[in-house]
Amino acid sequence: MDDTLTFLTAIADQGIDYIHVSVGRFFGGSIREEDSRSRVELIQQHIGSRVPVIGVGGLQTLDHVKEALQVTPLVSLGHALIMDPDWLAKVQESRDEEIYQAIHLTRKQQLDIPENLWNMVTNAPGWFRVEE
């Protein structure tokens, strides 16, 4: 993490538009260090006043997103939108409980995910899969 923070310090004033911090779990700490604080939080604290920080990683529900927005002003969704392309509409319509939080293998046609991405998603560790 120290190397990452040093690198971010070096590039912060080079005209970059933002730092996109993509981690497996938004609130997860470093697996190599004893500091268990979120890596996104550490980066936000270190560089967020100089460069906007976008955090992403395992945010699936509106509550996850709200909690993440307490850490950094910008978040991104990846897995959540692949599992449920209607995520935003469901949130806007207060249908949060209907959000799919797993990749439902029987929804392949409906999701219209390109074959290469589908194969990666359904075979990669860390994805929640449902056979129904």
Contacts in CASP RR format, 6 or more apart in sequence:
PFRMAT RR
TARGET T0000
AUTHOR 0000-0000-0000
METHOD contacts of the structure
MODEL  1
MDDTLTFLTAIADQGIDYIHVSVGRFFGGSIREEDSRSRVELIQQHIGSR
VPVIGVGGLQTLDHVKEALQVTPLVSLGHALIMDPDWLAKVQESRDEEIY
QAIHLTRKQQLDIPENLWNMVTNAPGWFRVEE
1 30 0 8 1.000
1 32 0 8 1.000
1 33 0 8 1.000
1 35 0 8 1.000
1 39 0 8 1.000
1 42 0 8 1.000
4 39 0 8 1.000
4 43 0 8 1.000
5 42 0 8 1.000
5 43 0 8 1.000
5 46 0 8 1.000
5 47 0 8 1.000
8 19 0 8 1.000
8 43 0 8 1.000
8 46 0 8 1.000
8 47 0 8 1.000
8 51 0 8 1.000
9 46 0 8 1.000
9 47 0 8 1.000
12 47 0 8 1.000
12 50 0 8 1.000
12 51 0 8 1.000
13 50 0 8 1.000
16 51 0 8 1.000
17 51 0 8 1.000
17 52 0 8 1.000
18 51 0 8 1.000
18 52 0 8 1.000
18 53 0 8 1.000
18 54 0 8 1.000
18 74 0 8 1.000
19 43 0 8 1.000
19 47 0 8 1.000
19 48 0 8 1.000
19 51 0 8 1.000
19 52 0 8 1.000
19 53 0 8 1.000
19 54 0 8 1.000
20 54 0 8 1.000
20 55 0 8 1.000
20 56 0 8 1.000
20 76 0 8 1.000
21 39 0 8 1.000
21 40 0 8 1.000
21 43 0 8 1.000
21 53 0 8 1.000
21 54 0 8 1.000
21 55 0 8 1.000
21 56 0 8 1.000
21 72 0 8 1.000
22 55 0 8 1.000
22 56 0 8 1.000
22 57 0 8 1.000
22 76 0 8 1.000
23 39 0 8 1.000
23 40 0 8 1.000
23 55 0 8 1.000
23 56 0 8 1.000
23 57 0 8 1.000
24 57 0 8 1.000
24 58 0 8 1.000
25 57 0 8 1.000
25 58 0 8 1.000
26 38 0 8 1.000
26 40 0 8 1.000
26 55 0 8 1.000
26 56 0 8 1.000
26 57 0 8 1.000
26 58 0 8 1.000
26 59 0 8 1.000
26 64 0 8 1.000
26 68 0 8 1.000
26 71 0 8 1.000
26 75 0 8 1.000
27 38 0 8 1.000
27 40 0 8 1.000
27 41 0 8 1.000
27 67 0 8 1.000
27 68 0 8 1.000
27 71 0 8 1.000
28 36 0 8 1.000
28 38 0 8 1.000
28 39 0 8 1.000
29 35 0 8 1.000
29 36 0 8 1.000
29 37 0 8 1.000
29 38 0 8 1.000
29 39 0 8 1.000
30 36 0 8 1.000
30 39 0 8 1.000
35 42 0 8 1.000
38 71 0 8 1.000
40 53 0 8 1.000
40 55 0 8 1.000
40 68 0 8 1.000
40 71 0 8 1.000
40 72 0 8 1.000
41 71 0 8 1.000
41 72 0 8 1.000
43 53 0 8 1.000
44 53 0 8 1.000
44 71 0 8 1.000
44 72 0 8 1.000
47 53 0 8 1.000
48 72 0 8 1.000
52 73 0 8 1.000
52 74 0 8 1.000
53 72 0 8 1.000
53 73 0 8 1.000
53 74 0 8 1.000
54 72 0 8 1.000
54 74 0 8 1.000
54 75 0 8 1.000
54 76 0 8 1.000
55 68 0 8 1.000
55 72 0 8 1.000
55 74 0 8 1.000
55 75 0 8 1.000
55 76 0 8 1.000
56 75 0 8 1.000
56 76 0 8 1.000
56 77 0 8 1.000
56 78 0 8 1.000
57 78 0 8 1.000
57 79 0 8 1.000
58 64 0 8 1.000
58 78 0 8 1.000
58 79 0 8 1.000
58 80 0 8 1.000
59 65 0 8 1.000
59 68 0 8 1.000
59 75 0 8 1.000
59 77 0 8 1.000
59 80 0 8 1.000
60 79 0 8 1.000
60 80 0 8 1.000
60 83 0 8 1.000
60 99 0 8 1.000
60 101 0 8 1.000
61 96 0 8 1.000
61 99 0 8 1.000
61 101 0 8 1.000
62 91 0 8 1.000
62 96 0 8 1.000
62 99 0 8 1.000
63 96 0 8 1.000
65 75 0 8 1.000
65 77 0 8 1.000
68 75 0 8 1.000
69 75 0 8 1.000
77 87 0 8 1.000
79 127 0 8 1.000
80 87 0 8 1.000
80 99 0 8 1.000
80 101 0 8 1.000
81 87 0 8 1.000
82 103 0 8 1.000
82 111 0 8 1.000
82 113 0 8 1.000
82 117 0 8 1.000
82 121 0 8 1.000
83 100 0 8 1.000
83 101 0 8 1.000
83 102 0 8 1.000
83 103 0 8 1.000
83 104 0 8 1.000
83 128 0 8 1.000
84 90 0 8 1.000
84 99 0 8 1.000
84 100 0 8 1.000
84 101 0 8 1.000
85 111 0 8 1.000
87 99 0 8 1.000
90 96 0 8 1.000
90 98 0 8 1.000
90 99 0 8 1.000
91 99 0 8 1.000
100 107 0 8 1.000
101 128 0 8 1.000
102 127 0 8 1.000
102 128 0 8 1.000
102 129 0 8 1.000
102 130 0 8 1.000
103 111 0 8 1.000
103 121 0 8 1.000
103 122 0 8 1.000
103 127 0 8 1.000
103 128 0 8 1.000
103 129 0 8 1.000
103 130 0 8 1.000
104 130 0 8 1.000
104 132 0 8 1.000
105 122 0 8 1.000
105 129 0 8 1.000
105 130 0 8 1.000
105 131 0 8 1.000
105 132 0 8 1.000
106 131 0 8 1.000
106 132 0 8 1.000
108 118 0 8 1.000
111 118 0 8 1.000
113 121 0 8 1.000
121 127 0 8 1.000
122 129 0 8 1.000
END
